[in-house]
Amino acid sequence: MADAYRVQAMLVQRRSDRGERPIGWKLGYTSVAMRQQMGIGEPNFGPLTDAMLVADGGVVPATAIPPRVEPEIAIRLGADVDASASAAAIAASVDSAFACLEVVDSVWSGYRFRIEHNTADGSSAAHLVLGGRLDISDPADLAGVTVRLRRNGDDVASASGAAASGDPLVGVSWLVQQLAVSGRRLRAGEIVLTGGLTAAVPLEVGDQVEAVFDGSVVVSCRR
């Protein structure tokens, strides 16, 4: 895994060299549903850049090869967070939370990989779609957020924020510690995708996928 993260860092540098700007991080395999779907036994993380952003309701770029979509809770940080931060301090650092879709895409044929392969590939991070803000007065309430995933108008899955490690902030705390290993920390303004809440669904040409959070906040993308 140490080698995998070194490869990931080199690929991020190549993205930066061609003009992409880092905007945060994604967590992978924080939910049982995703670990079971992919045969993965532990979480990982990957980078997010500004080139990965897709407008809500927008079209996923044709460069995606076999894209899949999963609903997530995204948070934006209002303060830096380092390895010494307590759980309470991490919660206090959350500026806002958003309905989100992550579009994953893998260089590994058929999504057949070991965790090390996937980690080197940035945890399959391809695109993210940020929707509306979630009406959360306390970040501790994120575990209770509900979501329905719909593909072409049909319900395909449902879950709650608790699907991400029991509480989305648990994954954020884990990320803080992992970044500290290489002397990094979460920065104010960064976005963190806290992990897929359901199994990912394919996004084929002509498809539209949307997620409905807490019954009213909708985020969508199409291809």
PyMOL commands that set and color helices and strands:
alter all, ss='L'
color gray80, all
select helices_A, chain A and resi 2-17+32-38+50-52+87-92+109-111+115-120+122-124+139-144+161-163+168-181
alter helices_A, ss='H'
color red, helices_A
select strands_A, chain A and resi 22-28+44-49+53-54+68-77+94-104+125-133+146-151+154-160+191-193+201-202+208-213+217-222
alter strands_A, ss='S'
color yellow, strands_A
deselect
rebuild
show_as cartoon
